[in-house]
C-alpha cells in the first residue's frame, strides 16, 4: 500500500520538474548585466510538492531569463542560481539554431527557435531562445591606419527607431579617438597599437529589444606608407607617399617602389604611382636608403577591384524600393551612392533606392575605389485605364495597361483560360461565355482586370439598345416608331426584331409578359426570382411583376429590362441592378 501511494506523488513531482515555464520576455542586450529582465525566476526542487521523506540535501536551480530573442552571430550570457548551479549541465534542443557552452553562453547560429536546458540532478530549467537573422553590416571588419590618419566606418540596414552606438572594447585605450553621428563613426589614429571597435544596434523585435553587435579590428602603425589597406579599381591610378620615415641625423637618399604582383597592380619605381591592372591583391613596398647606407622597407596591401552594377538598368514603380549591389569589390572597397534627380528617387548609403511619387528617369552613380559606375533608373506608374470589359466570343481585346516603359516587367494570367485566354503581350481572346479575371503584374504591382465573354449577338444587342435609348424617347403609344421605344420594344429592336428569338412578329414587339412566356417555353429561363449580379451576363433579360394587384398577364409581369454589364441595366439613364423582390424571372436569349 505504501508503494502504491508513493507512485502518484513521485510522478506529480517529476511532471513539475520537467515541464518548461514561460514568463514575460526580457530585453536582450549583449550581457545579462545590462538586461532589463523580470525578477520572477523559476525554482524547481523536490521540496515544492509533497514527496516521500528522503535523506540528503535538496537540489534547486533558478534561471533569471526564461525567454529571449537574439540575432545570428550574437551571444547572450544566461545566469543560474540555486544549490545545484555550479554542477549544471547545459544543452540546446536545436544546436543548428542556437548553441550553448558549458557556462551558459548562448550563440545565435541560424533563424529559428531553440530551447536551452540547464539540468542538475533531478532539477531542470528552460529558456526559449528565438534567433533572428541579423541584417546589420559594418562597412569594415578590419582597418589599418597610419598614425595621424582618419577613416570612417558605418553600420548599414539600420531602421528608423533603432538605437546605434559605437564603443571601444577597451574604453581606456588611447590607440584611436572616435566621434559618432547616427550610424557613422569617424576614427582618428592616435597611437600605435590595436583596438577593437564595437558597433551596437538595438532594435524592437516581437515586443523585445534585441541588440546586434558588429566588430572592427583597428591597427595603428607609427610610420610607413600613408595609405594602408588600399582599394583601387582597374584602370585607376593612385600616388603613394611615405610619412614619419626620417631618422635623426640621417637623410633619405633614395626611395624605390616595387609591386609583388605587377599584373595586378603596377607601380612607378621612382614616383610611387600605382596603376590597377587586374582584379586581385598585390603588396606595394617602398625601400628607403639613408645617407649612412642603411635601408628600410615599408609595405602596404593593395586590392584591385573591378566594380560593376548588373543589370545596368532598374525599373521600379512609384514608391517601391530595391537595393542595388556593386559586384567585383574587395574588403577594402568603399561605395558612395548618388542620384542625379532626387525628385525621381532617393538612395541610401547601402544602395537602397526608393522611387518617388512621380514617373521619370534618372541616373544613379556609384563611386567605387576611384572609378564611377553609372546606372539607369526608370520610375513607372502602372495603372489600368479601365477595370473591366465585355468581349464577344472569338474576339480580341488588349488589356488597357498604361504608365509602363519598354523596360517594365509585365506578366498576364487568366484565372479561367476556358473563358478567356491572354498572351504575354496582354491580348485577351474570348473563348466561351462567362466571366474571368486577368491578373496583371507590372513592375511589382498587381492589378485585376475583369473580362466578361458573351455571344456576339448579345454584345451587339447591348450596343444597339444603348444607341436606341441615347437617341430616342420613351412612348408606349409609339413604341415601334423610329425615335421612340418602350421597355419591350427596346429589347425586341436591340435583338434585331427577331421574333423567332423573343416572340411577337418581325414588325411588332411582344409585351414584356408575352416575351417572358415565349422565352420560358423555349427553355431560356435561367432563374425565377432575383439573383446576385455576379450571375448575370450582358444581354440577359430581367422581368418584373406587379407588387400589388393583378394585370391578368403571364406571372403578373409589367416590365422587362436588359442587363448591360458592370452592374447596370439598360434604362435611360443606365440604372444599377439590384436583386429586388419583384423580379420574377431572368432569361438568357442567347447562351453561346
DAWO-V948893 format. One record per backbone hydrogen bond with DSSP energy under -0.5 kcal/mol. CO is the residue of the C=O (numbers start at 0). NH is the residue of the N-H. Records with the same first field share a line. If there is no record, write none. Layout:
# DAWO-V948893
CO->NH, NH
This chain:
# DAWO-V948893
0->4
1->5
2->6
3->7
4->8
5->9
6->10
7->11
8->12
9->13
10->14
11->15
12->16
13->17
14->18
15->18
17->19
26->28
27->210
30->33
31->34
34->36
35->26
38->40
41->62
43->60
44->47
59->83
60->43
61->63, 80
63->65
65->127
66->25
67->129
69->131
70->73
73->107
75->77, 105
78->63
80->61
81->84
83->86
84->87
88->118
90->116
93->96, 97
96->108, 109
98->106
100->103
103->77, 105
104->100
105->75
106->98
107->72
111->130
113->115, 128
114->92, 116
115->126
116->90
117->124
118->88
119->122
122->119
124->117
126->115, 128
127->67, 129
128->113, 130
129->69, 131
130->111
131->71
132->134
136->155
140->216
142->218
144->220
145->148
148->188
150->186
152->184
153->138, 155
155->136
156->158
158->161
161->163
162->201
164->199
166->197
168->170
169->172
174->189, 190
176->187
178->185
180->183
182->154
183->180
184->152
185->178
186->150
187->176
188->147
192->219
194->217
195->168, 197
196->215
197->166, 199
198->213
199->164
200->202, 211
201->162
202->204, 209
204->207
207->204, 209
208->27
209->202
211->200
213->198
215->196, 217
216->142
217->194
218->144
219->192
220->146
223->242
225->145, 227
229->302
231->304
232->235
235->275
237->239, 273
240->225
242->223
246->249
250->252, 290
253->288
255->286
257->284
260->263, 264
263->276, 277
265->274
266->268
267->271
268->256
271->239, 273
272->267
273->237
274->265
275->234
279->303
281->283, 301
282->259
283->299
284->257, 286
285->287, 297
286->255
287->295
288->252, 253
289->292
293->289
295->287
297->285
299->283
300->229
301->281, 303
302->231, 304
303->279
304->233
307->326
311->375
313->377
315->379
316->319
319->354
321->323, 352
324->326
326->307
327->305
329->332
333->368
334->336
335->366
337->364
339->341
340->343, 344
343->355
345->353
347->350
350->323, 352
351->347
352->321, 354
353->345
354->318
355->318
359->378
361->376
362->339
363->374
364->337
365->367, 372
366->335
367->370
368->232
370->367
372->365
374->363
375->313
376->361
377->315, 379
378->359
379->317
382->401
386->449
388->451
390->453
391->394
394->429
396->427
398->400
399->384
401->382
402->380
404->407
407->409
408->442
410->440
412->438
415->418, 419
418->430, 431
420->428
422->425
425->398, 427
426->422
427->396
428->420
429->393
433->452
435->450
436->414, 438
437->439, 448
438->412
439->441, 446
440->410
441->444
442->316
444->441
446->439
447->449
448->437
449->388
450->435, 452
451->390, 453
452->433
453->392
454->458
455->459
456->460
457->461
458->462
459->463
460->464
461->465
462->466
463->467
464->468
465->469
466->470
467->470, 471
472->484
475->478
477->480
480->483
482->472
484->474
485->489
486->490
487->491
488->492
489->493
490->494
491->496, 497
492->495
494->497
496->498
497->500, 501
498->502
504->507
507->504
510->514
511->515
512->516
513->517
514->518
515->519
516->520
517->521
518->523
519->522
523->587
526->528, 585
531->534
532->535
536->539
539->562
540->542, 586
541->560
542->583, 584
543->557, 558
552->555
553->556
555->545
558->543
560->541
561->569
562->538
564->567
566->576
567->563, 564
568->570, 574
569->561
570->572
574->568
577->579
579->582
581->544, 583
584->542
585->525, 526
586->540, 588
